[in-house]
Amino acid sequence: MSKQVQKIDILIPVKNITRTCSLEDSQLSISDSKETVEIPFRHVVSSSFECDTKTLEVAYVWRKKPKGPLHFAKVTGIVKEPCVESAKEWCEGLTEKAYPGVKRNRRLKVLVNPHGGPGKAVSIFKKTVEPILRAAGCSLDIIHTTHSGHGFEIASKLDIQSFDALLTVSGDGLVHEVLNGFAKHAEPGRALQMPIAPVPTGSGNALSINVLGIKDGFDVVAAAINAIKGSPMTVDLLLVTQNGKSSISFMSQTVGLMADLDLGTEHLRWMGDTRFFVGLLQGLIKFKTCDIELSYKAVEVNKSRMADTLRGKRKLLQEQSSSSPPSSELPTGEPFRPRYSTTETEGWTTFDKSVLYVYAGKGPYVGRDYMVFPVSLPDDGLIDICARCKTSRGELLSTLDDGPKGTTFWNENVHYIKAHAYRIKPLSKNGRLSIDGEAFPFEEFQVEVLPKQASLLSLYNSYALDPDFTL
Ligand SMILES: Nc1ncnc2c1ncn2[C@@H]1O[C@H](COP(=O)(O)OP(=O)(O)OP(=O)(O)O)[C@@H](O)[C@H]1O
């Protein structure tokens, strides 16, 4: 953007006041005699100038309170002399800053699950998300899912050439369906490169928290900004094999207390993520041992080294300029055949302690209140496994506060392993297995990593940990 046009004065006809819109180093500021609103360029959605009417319009999102949610807003006014001549150039300059190196006017496939979470996805999308996507010039192909499995059907036949990204307006269950649909696509490798952008209207919305961060993870406006400006981030997938059949998991598998907490509260979906707290209380009352055998093909078991690797990666990301392109190694070949036989034991370790639960997965958060995998990395080719030993109710209760902070990681009763693969054999019939929040038979299963097989839109080119997060 050339230096000369930094400020434009506009007259807001209704209120008959003058506002000055200024381009600063990293933000747009809009001020009048009473107040100044500062908008980081990342939050600018669009700007336009209509020569005939001399009308300038800027669309953006902003927070009314520093820690509050984002809101969509527009400022529209008549450009005052002598700014008229430079108004078009000003708008172009703002657009360049708002979309640095980002493809604009995206073609988006949008799947809205009317059934997810508290069941408000349809109205939230229409009222809050769609106006932002339209203002950004996106073309939208919107489908409301009509039944369980619909997301799978759509993804498995998706015309992948026609879209730049797929939005799931739902919780994690629909993302699970979509990725499994892509895996069954006629061109699975290419279908899985279609970036997915979650718009959180489910209960847990763990993927959204991992993509947008704990502050914005439930904010559909932040999700809309990611949909229009995020860059593709390569992520590993997980291949789950059970009874000779394989399927894709993108987030987590859990057995024991945490599976009961999730699956045992499905009927309370209307509560949003409060249902997980109810489930935790029920689990604490029962306090059952999870009767399983866990074995894994470990790569790292030292927590300090895992934390060091995470710190190194975060430092590297901070040093990169915000506009540096994401690493996007593309998947190769047919990714969906297990590499490890379910009977091999060489190089596998069997865990020999009795556990309350096992959680394994990718992405730090499994819900707003629990960062199980703080050292998880999107594409390190490893799955993080957390096996929590059974101690006492008091011990578990005393560590609940650590859940959202990720510090349960350091608890000596929490065994943390990074592995290429793992397997779980139930030793009794009663139990639950949750995969990406969905119920699977409580039977033996094996999981292995499919490195760098899928893509998510991201504003940070990594899982969005809070900037102040330390481990
Ligand atoms: N029209 C529909 N009627 C019934 N079920 C549907 C419909 N559309 C999608 N589904 C199913 O709803 C399930 C749950 O959806 P989703 O994951 O979006 O919400 P959630 O479970 O409340 O959120 P989370 O997984 O984040 O906790 C999905 O597995 C999907 O198969």
The ligand as an ORCA input file, in Angstrom:
! r2SCAN-3c Opt
* xyz 0 1
  N     -30.534    -34.050     11.120
  C     -29.950    -34.864     11.995
  N     -30.693    -35.590     12.859
  C     -30.115    -36.391     13.774
  N     -28.773    -36.526     13.921
  C     -27.989    -35.820     13.093
  C     -28.534    -34.960     12.088
  N     -27.495    -34.387     11.413
  C     -26.357    -34.891     11.975
  N     -26.649    -35.743     12.983
  C     -25.749    -36.453     13.900
  O     -25.579    -35.661     15.082
  C     -24.417    -36.160     15.745
  C     -23.911    -35.176     16.778
  O     -23.529    -34.014     16.162
  P     -22.396    -33.028     16.656
  O     -21.146    -33.673     16.916
  O     -22.407    -31.977     15.660
  O     -22.965    -32.461     18.017
  P     -22.574    -32.778     19.506
  O     -22.349    -34.246     19.695
  O     -23.605    -32.130     20.352
  O     -21.229    -31.980     19.685
  P     -19.792    -32.482     20.157
  O     -19.456    -33.689     19.303
  O     -18.891    -31.315     19.903
  O     -19.916    -32.812     21.611
  C     -23.458    -36.451     14.611
  O     -22.753    -37.614     14.883
  C     -24.355    -36.632     13.380
  O     -24.293    -37.948     12.885
*
